[in-house]
Amino acid sequence: MDKQYSPLEQRLYDELWASMDVFKKAKPKYSPTRFMEMLREYHAVKTAKRLLQDRKEPAEFTGLNKLWELENVNKIPNALSCSLEAIIYNNEEYRSLFTEAEIDVCRERLEKLGYFEKHPY
């Protein structure tokens, strides 16, 4: 039997999938294969929580680093805004699904990548 998700969890899931459209249009193209696998397997909140508990530096996260590169090197506007961290951090409703510590991880990673300099929150 399929697990039932709250409407908010489902909206986050749908937004994370929709955010990947930027990758399809990017040059060079990027396919976040592992992230897509995780979303399929764990859905949105559990995927996010798994990724947010990892204490690596932002540059060590392939997907997050690739989004920074797409925005800053390949000049694809708002690519970093498509990150899981930005989507969660920038939406008060989504924040309610996470702990303060998890929200802090989102903010810290985005700060380290210079996100707020280009995208004032």
N, C-alpha and C positions, 0 to 999 in steps of 0.2 A: 504494500500500500504506500502511495506517495505521501510524504510529509506535507502537512499544510503549513503555509507561511502566512504571517500577518500581511495585510495590504502594504504596510510600510516596508517590510522586508522584501516583498515582491517588487515594489517600486525601486528599491536600491538595486536589486538584481537586474531589473530591466535597464536601469540607467547605466550600470557597469557594462552591460552588453552593448548598449547604444554608444557608449563612449569609445568603444573599440573601432568605430567607423573611421576615426581619425587615422588609424593605422592603415586601413585599406587604401586611403588616399595619399598616404605619405610616400615620399620619395627620398631615400630608399624605403621600400615597404617593410613593415614589421608585423610579425604575427606572434602575439603573446600566447603561444601554445600552452605553456604550463599554467598560466593564469586562467585560460579558458577551461582547461581540464579541471582545475580546482573549483571553478564556478559550477561546472556541471556536477561534480561529485559532492561538494559541500554547500552549495548555494552561496548567497552573498555574505551573510553575517559571519558564518563559520569560516569562510575563506578569508575575510578581512581580519578576523580575530587571529587566525593562524599567521597571517603575514605581519600583523602588527606586534605580535609577541617576539618576533625575530629582531634582535638588537643590532643587526649589521648596520653599517653606515649606508646612507642613501645610494652612494655610488656603487655599492656592492649588490644592489638589487637590479638585476638585468632590466626588468620592465620599467621601473622608475627612472633609472639612468637613461634608458632609451628614449623615454618621453622628454627628459631634459634635453637630450641631444637633438631630438626632432624639433623642439621649440627653439633652442639656442644656436644650433649649428645649421640645421636645415630650414630654419625660419618658418616653421609651421605654427601659426598662431594658436595659443591656448592648448598646446599639446599636453603640457604638464597639468592643466586643469582637468584633464581626462583621467588622471591617476586616481586610484582608489583613495589615497590620502586626501587629495583635494576635494573629491566628491563628498567624502564623509565630513571633512572639516568645514566645508562651505555650506552645509545643509543642517540647520538646527534640528530638523526632524530626524535625520539619520544619526545625528550625534546621540540621540536618546537610546539608540541600540547598543551603545558602547560605553565603556567605563571612562572616567576622566583620564586615567593613565593611557588608555588607547587613543583618546583624542590628543593627548600631549605628544604621543609618538607621531601622529599625523602632522601636527604643527612643527615639531622638531625636524622631521625629514624635509618638509616643505621649506622651512627656514634655511636649512643647510644647502638647499638647492637654489636659493635666491628667489623662490616663488613669490613672496610677498612684495618684493621690489617691483615686479612687473604686474602683479595682480593684488593690489591692496584689498584686504578683506574688510 
